[in-house]
Every structure is written in structure tokens, then in C-alpha cells.
Amino acid sequence: MADLNEIPIVTITGAETSLAEYGDKVKLIVNVASRCGLAPQYEKLEDLQKTYGDRGFTVLGFPSNQFLQELGSEEAIAEYCSTTWGITFPMFEKIKVNGRGEHPLYTELKKAPDAEGKAGRVKWNFEKFVITLDGAVHRFRPRTEPDDPAIVSLIEQSLPAGA
């Protein structure tokens, strides 16, 4: 797997960065979509951010219209996330997570298997990848809620010492 920290990403406001900016944090990367039936997961993602954000953790949201359920512009997405869910975690520009033109970050993340040992395509919106401080990638499928005990215990076990 390539070094995820080296892959360029662009914030929802257009600033170029990389995961290296969050290198000292446990990261929960999720492909989000505003018009998806799973959008209420935004609330639980924000709860995780509020609970663990000052302890060496961050949620990173990557909007995708791959499943035709995302708003048209980054501005509309940012407004929706802020006004509807009170999102404070970092959000990034709209990307593709599968197929031609998929973002290199997802090319790498999709190599990680889920709990059943299956890697490959992102099945739907709100697929989750927890990246621990040692760089290990743990995959959770869309219907696994952000507050699922498997995700929460992984985050808690992975937080920096003393956090």
C-alpha cells in the first residue's frame, strides 16, 4: 500500500493538503452524500468528532456523487453539512471512489478488507475506513453505524497515549 500521507487531497474550500496534516491522529475517512438515506450517520460522525477530536482523532469527510446522491457544488455541500448536521470535522472536495477517475486515496483504501475479508469497490455512501497511528486501515461497510462498538473500541484503543 502506498503511503496514504503522501496522496494530495483538496479541502472543500479548495486548499491543497494531504493526510500528512492529520498524521498524528487516528482518522475515520468516510465517503458522504447529502441526499443519501444514510445521511443521518452525519450526526454520529459529528458525535465521534466531539467526543474524541481533542484526544488525537478526526473524521475526514469526502463527498462523492458516485451513487448520484450528492449536491452539485462544494458550497452547497458545506452549507448542508453545517446547517443540517453542525459538522465541524474537515470536509474535502467531491471525488470519485470507484472506477475511472477514482481518487488515488480510495484506490489505496479499497485494498483493505472488511470484517468478512472482502476488499475492492466501495459499495455505497458512508463506507468507513479507520486509519490507526501505525498506518493500519480498518474497513467498515456503509450500514455499520459510526457508533458501532467495533468502530468505537478501535478508535479508543488507537488514540495516542495519554490522550
SEMI-243265 format. One record per residue (C-alpha): residue number from 1; residue in one letter; x, y, z. Coordinates in steps of 0.2 Angstrom, whole numbers. Layout:
<rotis>
+-----+------+-------+-------+-------+
|  nr | rest |     X |     Y |     Z |
+-----+------+-------+-------+-------+
| NUM |    A |     X |     Y |     Z |
...
+-----+------+-------+-------+-------+
</rotis>
This chain:
<rotis>
+-----+------+-------+-------+-------+
|  nr | rest |     X |     Y |     Z |
+-----+------+-------+-------+-------+
|   1 |    M |     0 |     0 |     0 |
|   2 |    A |     6 |    17 |    -4 |
|   3 |    D |    10 |    30 |     9 |
|   4 |    L |    -8 |    37 |    12 |
|   5 |    N |     0 |    53 |    19 |
|   6 |    E |     8 |    57 |     3 |
|   7 |    I |    -8 |    57 |    -8 |
|   8 |    P |   -13 |    75 |   -12 |
|   9 |    I |   -31 |    80 |    -6 |
|  10 |    V |   -41 |    96 |    -8 |
|  11 |    T |   -52 |   103 |     6 |
|  12 |    I |   -70 |   108 |     2 |
|  13 |    T |   -64 |   126 |     1 |
|  14 |    G |   -51 |   122 |   -12 |
|  15 |    A |   -35 |   122 |    -2 |
|  16 |    E |   -22 |   108 |    -6 |
|  17 |    T |   -16 |    97 |     8 |
|  18 |    S |   -13 |    79 |    12 |
|  19 |    L |   -17 |    66 |    25 |
|  20 |    A |     1 |    71 |    32 |
|  21 |    E |    -8 |    86 |    40 |
|  22 |    Y |   -18 |    73 |    51 |
|  23 |    G |    -3 |    61 |    53 |
|  24 |    D |    -3 |    62 |    72 |
|  25 |    K |   -22 |    57 |    73 |
|  26 |    V |   -32 |    42 |    71 |
|  27 |    K |   -43 |    45 |    56 |
|  28 |    L |   -60 |    40 |    51 |
|  29 |    I |   -62 |    43 |    32 |
|  30 |    V |   -79 |    42 |    25 |
|  31 |    N |   -87 |    45 |     8 |
|  32 |    V |  -103 |    55 |    12 |
|  33 |    A |  -118 |    60 |     2 |
|  34 |    S |  -131 |    73 |     7 |
|  35 |    R |  -146 |    65 |    -1 |
|  36 |    C |  -142 |    48 |     4 |
|  37 |    G |  -154 |    38 |    16 |
|  38 |    L |  -139 |    35 |    27 |
|  39 |    A |  -136 |    54 |    29 |
|  40 |    P |  -142 |    53 |    47 |
|  41 |    Q |  -125 |    45 |    50 |
|  42 |    Y |  -118 |    63 |    49 |
|  43 |    E |  -124 |    66 |    67 |
|  44 |    K |  -115 |    51 |    74 |
|  45 |    L |   -99 |    55 |    64 |
|  46 |    E |  -100 |    73 |    72 |
|  47 |    D |  -103 |    65 |    89 |
|  48 |    L |   -87 |    55 |    87 |
|  49 |    Q |   -78 |    71 |    82 |
|  50 |    K |   -84 |    80 |    98 |
|  51 |    T |   -80 |    65 |   109 |
|  52 |    Y |   -63 |    61 |   103 |
|  53 |    G |   -57 |    76 |    92 |
|  54 |    D |   -47 |    84 |   106 |
|  55 |    R |   -39 |    67 |   110 |
|  56 |    G |   -30 |    64 |    94 |
|  57 |    F |   -44 |    58 |    82 |
|  58 |    T |   -53 |    66 |    67 |
|  59 |    V |   -67 |    62 |    55 |
|  60 |    L |   -62 |    66 |    37 |
|  61 |    G |   -77 |    68 |    25 |
|  62 |    F |   -76 |    65 |     7 |
|  63 |    P |   -92 |    69 |    -3 |
|  64 |    S |   -95 |    58 |   -18 |
|  65 |    N |  -109 |    59 |   -31 |
|  66 |    Q |  -104 |    41 |   -37 |
|  67 |    F |  -121 |    35 |   -32 |
|  68 |    L |  -130 |    50 |   -38 |
|  69 |    Q |  -135 |    57 |   -21 |
|  70 |    E |  -123 |    72 |   -18 |
|  71 |    L |  -127 |    90 |   -20 |
|  72 |    G |  -120 |    99 |   -35 |
|  73 |    S |  -107 |   111 |   -28 |
|  74 |    E |   -94 |   111 |   -14 |
|  75 |    E |  -103 |   126 |    -7 |
|  76 |    A |  -120 |   118 |    -6 |
|  77 |    I |  -112 |   103 |     2 |
|  78 |    A |  -103 |   113 |    15 |
|  79 |    E |  -119 |   123 |    19 |
|  80 |    Y |  -129 |   107 |    20 |
|  81 |    C |  -117 |    99 |    32 |
|  82 |    S |  -115 |   115 |    43 |
|  83 |    T |  -134 |   119 |    44 |
|  84 |    T |  -142 |   102 |    44 |
|  85 |    W |  -129 |    92 |    55 |
|  86 |    G |  -117 |   105 |    63 |
|  87 |    I |  -102 |    97 |    55 |
|  88 |    T |   -86 |   103 |    62 |
|  89 |    F |   -74 |    89 |    55 |
|  90 |    P |   -64 |    93 |    40 |
|  91 |    M |   -73 |    90 |    23 |
|  92 |    F |   -65 |    89 |     6 |
|  93 |    E |   -69 |    92 |   -12 |
|  94 |    K |   -81 |    80 |   -21 |
|  95 |    I |   -72 |    64 |   -28 |
|  96 |    K |   -75 |    48 |   -36 |
|  97 |    V |   -72 |    32 |   -25 |
|  98 |    N |   -74 |    19 |   -39 |
|  99 |    G |   -69 |    16 |   -57 |
| 100 |    R |   -62 |    28 |   -70 |
| 101 |    G |   -56 |    44 |   -62 |
| 102 |    E |   -57 |    37 |   -44 |
| 103 |    H |   -47 |    47 |   -32 |
| 104 |    P |   -29 |    39 |   -28 |
| 105 |    L |   -34 |    39 |    -9 |
| 106 |    Y |   -48 |    27 |   -12 |
| 107 |    T |   -38 |    17 |   -24 |
| 108 |    E |   -27 |    13 |    -9 |
| 109 |    L |   -40 |    12 |     4 |
| 110 |    K |   -50 |    -1 |    -6 |
| 111 |    K |   -36 |   -13 |    -4 |
| 112 |    A |   -41 |   -15 |    14 |
| 113 |    P |   -53 |   -29 |    18 |
| 114 |    D |   -69 |   -28 |    28 |
| 115 |    A |   -73 |   -39 |    43 |
| 116 |    E |   -78 |   -53 |    31 |
| 117 |    G |   -61 |   -52 |    22 |
| 118 |    K |   -68 |   -43 |     6 |
| 119 |    A |   -58 |   -29 |    -2 |
| 120 |    G |   -62 |   -20 |   -18 |
| 121 |    R |   -76 |    -7 |   -23 |
| 122 |    V |   -85 |     4 |   -11 |
| 123 |    K |  -102 |    -2 |   -10 |
| 124 |    W |  -112 |    14 |    -6 |
| 125 |    N |  -111 |    30 |     3 |
| 126 |    F |  -104 |    31 |    21 |
| 127 |    E |   -92 |    17 |    19 |
| 128 |    K |   -79 |    20 |    33 |
| 129 |    F |   -60 |    17 |    34 |
| 130 |    V |   -52 |    19 |    51 |
| 131 |    I |   -33 |    23 |    50 |
| 132 |    T |   -24 |    20 |    66 |
| 133 |    L |    -7 |    28 |    70 |
| 134 |    D |     3 |    14 |    64 |
| 135 |    G |    -5 |    16 |    47 |
| 136 |    A |   -16 |     1 |    48 |
| 137 |    V |   -33 |     3 |    38 |
| 138 |    H |   -49 |    -5 |    45 |
| 139 |    R |   -64 |    -5 |    34 |
| 140 |    F |   -82 |    -4 |    39 |
| 141 |    R |   -96 |    -5 |    26 |
| 142 |    P |  -110 |     8 |    24 |
| 143 |    R |  -123 |     1 |    36 |
| 144 |    T |  -111 |    -1 |    50 |
| 145 |    E |  -116 |    14 |    61 |
| 146 |    P |  -102 |    26 |    66 |
| 147 |    D |  -105 |    22 |    84 |
| 148 |    D |  -104 |     4 |    82 |
| 149 |    P |   -94 |    -4 |    96 |
| 150 |    A |   -81 |   -11 |    84 |
| 151 |    I |   -78 |     7 |    77 |
| 152 |    V |   -78 |    15 |    94 |
| 153 |    S |   -67 |     2 |   103 |
| 154 |    L |   -54 |     3 |    88 |
| 155 |    I |   -54 |    22 |    90 |
| 156 |    E |   -52 |    21 |   109 |
| 157 |    Q |   -38 |     8 |   108 |
| 158 |    S |   -29 |    18 |    94 |
| 159 |    L |   -29 |    35 |   102 |
| 160 |    P |   -11 |    42 |   106 |
| 161 |    A |    -5 |    38 |   124 |
| 162 |    G |   -11 |    50 |   137 |
| 163 |    A |   -25 |    56 |   126 |
+-----+------+-------+-------+-------+
</rotis>
